[in-house]
Amino acid sequence: MDRDQFHNQHVRFIGCSNDPTDDYPPGVVRWTIQRNMQYIADQIADGRLDPTLAITHRVRWDELEQVYEQLLEGERGMLGVTLHWD
């Protein structure tokens, strides 16, 4: 699965790793951003990972200010937020 398919669908994966431009040999660094993305894409393509399970909130665009306020107040229950522009 190509990473561009995610960007065209406005899906973003955020994780931690080394420098995003580095692709160290697997013997030096097992997981890099490139290998992480490929692993996740493969899991989704094979049906072993359902990214929709990470969506904890669905909000309309006019509720976005309230979402930011909740985050500023320390809300920790928002794992994945989708924004609807209807």
HELIX and SHEET records of a PDB file:
HELIX    1   1 ARG A    3  ASN A    8  1                                   6    
HELIX    2   2 ILE A   33  ALA A   45  1                                  13    
HELIX    3   3 PRO A   51  ALA A   54  5                                   4    
HELIX    4   4 TRP A   61  GLU A   63  5                                   3    
HELIX    5   5 LEU A   64  LEU A   72  1                                   9    
SHEET    1   A 2 HIS A  57  ARG A  60  0                                        
SHEET    2   A 2 VAL A  81  HIS A  84  1                                        
END                                                                             
